[in-house]
């Protein structure tokens, strides 16, 4: 955008100096001091108010009394009724008077709080503070659709939504499969592969099924200007709890990603964070709102070395549309096809959803004829959808019900995603799509959230595994066998061994998901059959059955009482001389710090919050960055392939589905054991347990050619580990217990060699 057409002043890039953040150790008395100041201000204001009222009554008369009474009634919207500010695209912020600015700010904040329209928050994150508690206090520029700020963006001293109160402690206890870095599963492309690919391409043979690495990691540090564009769509509170559990703001996602970028390079980082009413408006309307807001920020894309886009659930289709819009106008925006572009979809909805309920779907068996079973299946879906939409407005129900349409690849919604995604993958060589989702879920299966039917070398998939579902609760550090080291600072890292009784399910998903990142489409059917077994209501505290919920609440209450008794006597004190780098002696060990911070989170959530969800894991963002930057472009361009596999089981308890799964599993093992050049990775994989106040410690993974051998040795070794781990497998949920029974054929082999010989014979 030219200087003449932009209504942004130069001062709006950094409109207001950043406020100094409080020390992390000011939290223990900080709130009391704040409250006392507020009380003092209130007490000093009250006498003046009383004197004014007395004077009014004395000079009174009935007219003055009425005026006095009316003036005491708050009328927050009175200004908007008597005053308007005419703002158009030529209006500049510097031209506005103080009362006009105040009016526009009130107007913008009102729309933001009421979730009426899309709005955007611009921030310069180049000098991002490491303390997440100060993130919402950082100045930026707001632009709200259909308000004056939508035509003349407003600098604000801090983020207008206070969604992350108090201090943050990040407790990571999770694992990313099948890799934490593309360097674990990819290698540089050898000359023989280049020649073979050229030959196959000439004769139209299948080729280039997966990505290869660049020769050096230095490209990470060579990016000088980075643009982050994150989009979050609003959801009704109940709907969000029953599906995602929770989500973060777009600004939070932008800053977590910026934090990971800063660990690798000293780039200039500019961010645009969009909050959108995707729960009440069609996606086409929201897209148009975002485009109108983007016009103010066209100039920031000039000279960008990398553009990262992040979306969650139903905002992923929107972020795909925005990515296509931006890249199709690269000349106008001032960046070139050499710019790296990465899109991260977290818990994506682009393959739709369906409902699973293993407690009642036992009725869908072959004991009934197919027509009756299909009728029961339809009734189950209708019943679950009715529960999901209970309490919503008709408009919200109509909008959100369209999300399931992405399941049908012939639907309008799915074709729209396919068209834009195909354009991105084919026309922009340096575009990468990273999809990540939780393995253990109550709503979306792994194959749905990772869009397993969308096949392309530049799509990379990962699942995130939460350690709490392995009965590894950080509230009880002694049970995790964590060493009780002394910590001078709140920073700790350790690898936790996954219990033997849970290794099989992880190895199963790890191996078959790896095949997708290596471009092996023949393993899609087995993944689609396996993924519903990982669905359970117990993986979401908002859907858990009442008996188990009560059991967990009792355990949590007992733990809290124990901690209360302990910390009421030895409450840590924070003197003024404590800095960000020191811990009080009473909580300076790993165990005591974990206990105290989680106790304080339950006791005073506005004072301190612990974060441990998929949105908070820096490895998710690190892996995304490396997927985008460290992989080289395929030698030949390819269009998106949509697999038209009609394998959609209606119930995991259906006898026909079980029979099909056994044979598909046998076939998949036979294909897997024949795979050559499978990367050598550590086994068993470990949960990465970390404590941090900002970002976790990165363990850099380098390309190692020794990981890859041009034989089937690693595939056979992985099958051996799979067979061994099945013998000790003891899963806790109904679905996984049933899967163990279905795959009991593995226990019929005396050793792994017998299994290998059997599957190779097919």
N, C-alpha and C positions, 0 to 999 in steps of 0.2 A: 504494500500500500504506500502511496506517495505521501510526502510530508503534507501536501496541500489537502488531501482527502481524509487524512487521519485526524480524529478529534482527540487523540491522546497527546498530552504534553510529555516532554522528556522526563519531567519530574515524576511521572506516574510509574516509571519502571521501579524506582525505589522511593515511593512517595513520602514515607515517614521513617525516621531513624528507628532501628529496632530497640525495643525496651530491654534493659538488662534482666537476665533471668535470675531467679533466686537460686541459691545453692541447694543441691539436693538435700542437704542436711538442715535446711531451714524449715522442713515440713513439720517437725514436731511442735511447735509453738507458733508457727506462722499463721495458722487459722485463728488462734485465740487473739493474736495481736490484731488481725484484720477485723475480727468481730468487735473488739473493744473500740477500735477507731470508728467503726460504723455507729456504735452506740453513742459515742461522744458526739459525733456529728448530729445524730438524731436529737440528742438531749439539748444541744445548743440551738437547734432550729425550733423546737416546740414552744418556748416562751415567746418568741417573736410572733409566731402564728397566733397565740392567744391574745397578745397585745393588739394585734391588728383587728381581730374579731371584736374585742371590747371597744376599740375606737370606732369601729363601724357602727356598733349598736348605739354608742353614745351620740354620734353625729347623725344618727340613724334615720329616723323616718322609715316608713314602710318601703320606699324605693331603694334606699341604700341597703336596707336589710335584705331585700330580694337580690340585689346585685352581689352583695357579699356572699349570700348563700349559693348563688349560681357559680360564682368564681371558685368556690371550694369543691365543686363537682368536677371530677376529671373528665376531660373531653379529648381523648387522644387523637380522634380523627377530625376535630373541628377545623384544623388548618387545611386539610385536603378539601374541605367543603368551601372554604372562602378564598383559597389561594391555589393557583396552579402555576407551574413553571413550563414555559414553552421551550422544548428542547428538540432540535432536529440533528441530522447527521453532520451539520457544519458547526454545531456548538462545541466549544472547547471548554474544558474544565476551568481554565484560568479566567474565563469570561464570567463565571458564575459568582454571585454574591453569597455572603455567608448564609442568609436565610434561605436562599434557593438551594444551596448545598444541603442544608439541614432537611429541607423538604424532600429532596431526592433520596437522601439516606433513609429517612423514615419510610418513604414509599417502597424502596428496595427491600428493606428489612421486613416489612409487612408481607410482601409477596414471598420472600424466602421462608419465613416462618409458617406460612399457610400452604406451602408446596403447590403454588398455583401454576408456575411456569418454570422453564429451565433457567438456570443461572450459572455463571462462570466466575471462577476465582483465579486471577493471574498472580503469580509470585515469582520472584527471582530467588532461586534456591542455591545460587552459587556459593553463598556463605551460610549454608544451613547450619543452625545450631545443633550440636550433638544431643542436647537435652530435649527429648520429645515433649516434656511438660511445657516448654515454651513455644511449641509449634503453633498453637492457636493464637499466640500473642504476636506473631510476626505480621508486619504490614503487607498489604497487597492491594489489588484493584478488583472491584466487583462490577459485574455487568449482568443485569437481570432483564430477561425478555419481557417486552410489553410494559416497560417502565422507562422513566427518563434515563436511568443508568444503562438501559439497553442501547441508547443512542449516544450517551456520553458517559463512559465508564467512570466509577467513583473510587478514588483512593480511600482506603479505610485503615485505621491504625492496627486492626487485628481481624482475624477470621470471624465472620459474623455468626457462626454456629459454635457454641461451646459444647462439643461432644466428647471431649477427652479430658475430664477434670482430673486434677491432682497429679501426682508423680507416677511415672511408669517404671515398672520392672518387667523385663522380658525373661520368661522362663521357658525355654525351648526344650521339648522332650519329644522329638519327632524324627521322621525319616522320609527321604524323597526317593522314589523308585521310578524307573530303573537306574537312574544316575543322578548325581548332584552336579555334574558338569558334562558337557558334550565330549570333553577330553577323555572321559571314562569309556565311551562306547564307540567313538569315531577315531579315525586316523587320517593322516594326509593321503592324498590320492596318488598311488604309484603310477609310473609311466605306462606299465602294461594295461592298467585299467583305463587310462586316457585313450590309448590306442583301441582297446576293445570297445569302449563306449562309442568312439567315432565310427567304427565298423558296424556296430549294431544299429546306430542311428541311421546310417546310410541305407541299410537294408530293412529299416523299420522293425527291428527286433526290440523287445523290452530291454530297457537299460536304465542306469542311474536311479536305482530304487531308493537310495538314501544319501545323506549329505556326507561330506568329508571336511576335515579340519584345514584351516589355514596353517601355514608353516610356522608362524610365530604368534605369540600372545601380545606382542608389542602394539598391535593394532588397537587394543583396549585403551592404551594410554595415549593414543594419537588422536582421539576424538576431542575436539576443542570446543564444540558447541552442541549441546544436547537439548532437545525439546521433549517434554513429557506432557502427554494428554491423557488424562484419566476421566472415566465416565462411570457414575453410579446412578442407577435408577431407583427411585423410591418404591417402597412396598408397604402395604398395610401391616401394622405391627404383628397381628396374629399370623398372617400369611408368611411373613418373614421368619417368625419363630418356628413355624411348622415345616418350613422348607430349608432355608439356609441356616437357621439358628440365629445368626446375626451377620451383619456386614459392616464395613467401615465406610467413612466418608471418602469422597474422591480426593480431597486434599490430603488425607492420611496416606492413601495409596501412593500419591505423587511423592510425598516426602519419604516414605519407606524406600521407594525406588531410587530417589535422588541420593539417599544415604548410601545405598549399595553402589551407585555410580561413583560417588566421591571416594569410596574405598579403593577404586582402581585408577582414577584419573582426576585431574584438577580442572575439569571442563567447566565452561559456563553452562549453567543449568537453568532453564526457564520452564515454568509449568503452567498448564491450563487445566483446571479441575472443574468438571461439569457435574452438577446435580440436576437430575431430570425427572419429570413426572411420568415415568413409564408405566405407572400403575393407573393412570387416569386419562392418558392421551394416546392415540395411535402412534406407532413408532415413526411413521412418515411425518406427522405433525411435529414431533419432538426433534426429528432430524432437521426440519426447516428452522426451528427455533435455534438450534445449535449453530447452523450455518450463518444465521443473521448475527449471532453473538461473535462468531469467529472473525467476522470482517474487521473487527477492531484490532485483531492480533496478527494480521497477515504479515506484518513487517518482521515479527520475531522469528519467522521460519527462514529468513534469508541467511544463507551460508551454514545451515545446520549440517553437522556431520552425522548425527543420529537422531531419529525420532522414535520414541517409545510410546505405545498406546496401551492402556490397561482398562479392562472392563470386567464386570462381575455379573454372572447369571444372565438376566434379561437385557443388560446393557451391552453384552458382547455383540449381538447383531447390529446395534447402533454404532459401536466403535468400528466395526467392519465397514459400515457405510461411510463414516467420517474419514477413515483411512483412504478409501477409494477416492473420495471427494478431494482430499488434500493432494494425493500423489498424482491425480489426473491434472492438477493445476500447479505442478512443481515449477514450471517456468515463471508463472505469474507470482508464485510465492518466493522464488529466489533460491531454491535448492536443486540439486542435480540428481540424476539416476545413481550416482555414486553414494548417495546418502543411505546409511543403514536404517532400515525400518523394521521394528519388531512389534508384534501385537501379542499381549498376554491376556488370555481368557481364563478367569478363575471361576470354577463351578459353572461353566458355560451351559446355556440352554439351547444351543443351535442344533441339537438333535432331539429336542423335545423331552417329554417325560411320560411316564405311566406310573400307576400306583401299584405297590407291592404290599401285601400283608400276609406274612407266613402263618399267622395265627388263625386265619379263616379261609385261606385259599386252598385248604385241603379238600374242599367240596368240588374243586375243579379237577377231577380225576377221570380216568377212563371208565370208572364204574358207571358214568353217565354217558349218554350219546353225545356226539359232538355239538348238536344243536342246543341241547340243554346246558352243556359246559360253556358254550359261547355266550348264552344268555346270562349265566351266573357271572361270567367274567365282566360283561357289560354292566351288570348291576353293581358289582364291586367298584368299578371305575366311577360310576355315577355317584355312588354313596360317598366314596372318598373325596371326590371333587366337591360335592355339596358341603362336606365338613370343612374342606379347605377354604371355601368361599363364604362360609357362614359369617354373617355380620357385615359383609361388604356391601357397598352401594352397587346398584345395577351396572353403572358405568365401569366401575372397577372390575366387577366380575366379567363383563364383556371383554375388557382389554386383556386381563390376565389369563382368561381362558384360551386366548389365541397362542399362548406360549406352547401348549401341547401340540399345536399344528406343525411345529418344526419337525415333529416325528415323521410326518408324511412328506417324503421327498418330492412329491408332486404338488404340495400345497403352495399357495402364494407366498407364505412366509419363508418356507424353505427355499423356494426358487430364487427369492430375492437375495438370500444369503449366498447361495451357490453362485449366482451371477457375479456379485461383487467380490467374493473370495477368489473365484477363478480369475477375475481380472487382476487382482493383486498378485496372485501366485505366478501368473504367466507373464505379466508386463513389467513387474518390478523385481529385477534379479536379486536385489539385496533385501527382499522382504522375507520375514520368518514369522510363522504362527506357532506360539507356544501355548498349549492347553494343559491346565493343571487342575486337579480336583481331589477331594478327600476319598480315600478308599472306603472308610467305614462311615456309612451314611444311612439316613432313614428315608431318603427321598429319591435322589438321582443315582442311577447305577454308574459305574466307572465308564462303561462304553457309551452311555448317553452324554455325560459331562465332558468326555474327551472326544466326542463326535467321531466314533470309530469308523463310521461309514464314509467319512471324507478322507480320501487317500491322495497323498502328495508328498514327495521327498522333503519339502520345506515345512511340513507340519511335524512338530515334536511334542510328545506327550509324556506327562509325569503324573504319578499319584502321590499324595501326601498322607502319611500314616501317623496318627496321633498315638503317642505312647500310653496315654491314660487308658486306652482300650486293651492294653496288655496287662491290666491290673498293676500298673507302675505309676503310682500316685506320688507326685512331688511333695504332697503334704506329709508324707512318711518317708523321709530321705533314708532313714536307717534300713528300711525294707528294700530300697533300691540298690543297696551295697555301694552307695556313694561314699568316697573317702571324705572324712570331715576335716578338710584342710582349713587352715587359717587364711582368710582373705583380707588383705589390706584395702582392697577395692571390690565393689560388687561386680566381679568378672571371673567367670569360672567356666571350664569346658571339660567334658568327660564323655567317654563312649560307654553306653550301657548295653549289655548283652541281652538280646531278645530271648525270652523264655523258650525252652525247647518245645513246650506244648503249643507254641504259636508260630514256629518257624515255617511250617509247611504252607500255610495260607499266603505268607509273604513271598516265599520262593515261587509259588504257583503264579501269582500276579507279576512278580518281578520278571520271570523268564518270558511269559507270553506277551507282556507289555514291551519288553525289549525287542521282540520280533517286529512290533509295529514301528518302532523308531529305526529299524533296519529295513523297512519296506516289505515285509513278508505278509501279504494280504491273506494268505491261506490260513492264518491263525485267527482271523476276525471271528469266524463262527464259534470257536471254543471260548473266546473271551466273552462273547455275547451270552453264551449259555452259563458261564461261571459267575458273571458279575451280579446277577440278582441274589445270589446266596449271601452276599456281603451287606445286604440291606437289613436293617433291624431298627425297631423303634427305640431300643435302648441306647442308640448312638446319638440321640438328641434329647437333652433334658426336658424339652417341651413336649415330647411325644412318648416318653417312657411310660410303661404300664404302672398303674397306681401302686401296686404292691412293691415293685422294685424301687419306685420313686420314694416311697415311705421309708424303705430300708436305707437308701442312700441319705435321706434327710436325717434320720436318726444317727447314722454314723458321722455325718458332718456336724451335727449338734454336739455329740459327745467329744469330737475332736476340738471343736471351738471351746467348749467348757474346760478341757484340759489345757489348752493354750492360754485361756483367760486366767486360769489359776496360776500358770507359770509366769506370764508376762506382767501380771498385775504387781508382782513382787520385785521383778527385776527389769522394769520398763527401761529401755535405753534412753539416755539423755543426750541431747545434741547441743554442745556448747558452740559459741560463736566462732571459735577457732577451728572447728571442723570444716574441711574443704570437701570438694566434690570427690577427692581421691582418697578419703579416709572413712573408715567405718568405726562406730563405737565398739568397744571391746566386747560388750554383751551379745552382739550379733555379728561378730567378725569371723565366725566359722560357717562353713557351707550349710550344715544342718540347722544351726540357729537362725541364719539369714532366711532360709527357705520357710521355716516355721513362722517366723515373725512377720515377714512380708505378706504371706497368705492369710495369717490371722488378722493383720491390719486391714487387708482388702475386704474381709468379711465384716470387720468391726466398723471401719470408716472408709467406705468405697469412694467418697468424694475426696478423700485425702490421698489415697494410693490405690493404684490398679495394677494387677498382674496381667500380662498379655501372653497368650500361648496358642493362638489360632493360626490357621493357614495364612491369613492376611498379615500376620506379624512375623512370619518366618523369613529371615533375610536370605536363606538358601533358595527360596522360591524365586526371589528377584535376581539373585546372583546367577542362578541357572538360566533364567530368561535372558539376561544381558549377554551371557556367553553363547547361548544358542544363536543370538542375533549377530554378534560380532565375530565370533571365532570360527564359524562355519563358512566354507567357501561356496560360491555359486555353482549350481549344477552345470555341467557342460552343455546340456540341451534343455531348452524350455519345455515345460510340460503343463498341460491343462489339469485342472482339478478333476479327479475321478470320484464319482459317487457310487458306492457299491450298492447294488440293488439286491441285497440279501434279505429274503423274507423270513429269516429265522428269528421269530419274536415269540418266545415262550410265554404262555399266559399264566403259568404257575410252575414253581420249582417242584411242587409235589405231584404234578401230573406224571403219570407212569410213562406215557409216551416220551415226554421231555427227558425223564431220567434215563430211559433206554438210549435215546439219541445222544445224551451227554456222554454216556460211557463209551460209545463207539467213536464219537467226535474226539474225546479225550485220548483214546487209544491211537487214533489217526494223527492227532496233533503231536503226541510223543514220538511217533514214527518219523514225522517230518522234522521235528526239533533235533533229534539225535543225528540227523544227516547234515545239519547245518555246519558249514565251515567258517573259519575266521570269526567265531563268536568271541567277543572281548572277555579277557580274564579279569574278573572283579573279586573283591574280598568276599569271603564267605566264612561264617555267617555275617550278614550285614548288621550294623549296630545302630541303635538309637543315639542321636547326638543330643546330649544334655548340656545346655548352656544357661548361664545367668549373665544378664547384661542390663545396663540402663539405657543403652541406645541400640547398637547393632552387635550381632554376634561376631565372634572371631572367624575369619575366613581361613579355610585350609585350601590353598591353591592346588589344583590338580593340573598336572602337566601331561602333554602328549607323550606316551611311552610306546614305541613300536613293539616292545616285547609283550605287550598285552595280547597281541594278535598272532595266532598261528594258523597257517593255511591247512588246517586239518579239522577233524571233528572231535578232537580231544576235549576241548572246553565244554562242548555240548554234552558229551557223555558224562563228564564230571558233574555238570549241573543236574543231569538226570539222576545221578547217584545221590547227590544231596537231597533231591526231591523225594526219592524213595525212602531214604533214611529218616527224613524229618516227618514223613507220614506215620511212621511207626510210633512216634511219641506225641502225635497231634491230639490235642484235647481242647477243642474250641468251646466257647461259652454260649453262643447264640443259637437259636432254633435253626436258622438258615445254614450256618456253617456246620452244625451237628449233622444236619441232613445231608450236606455235601460230603461229609466224611463217610457216611453210610453208602452213598451212591458210588464213591470212589474206592470202596472196600476191596475192589479187585487188586489194588496195590499190595494189600496184605497177603495175597495168595502166592506171591513170588518169594522163594527162599532167599534169593540175593538179587542184587541189581543187574548182574550179568544175565540172569534168566529173563528179567524184564526187558533189557536192551535187545536181546536176541528175539524176543517175542514181537516187540514193536517194529523192529527192522524187517521182520518177515512179511509185514503187511504192505 
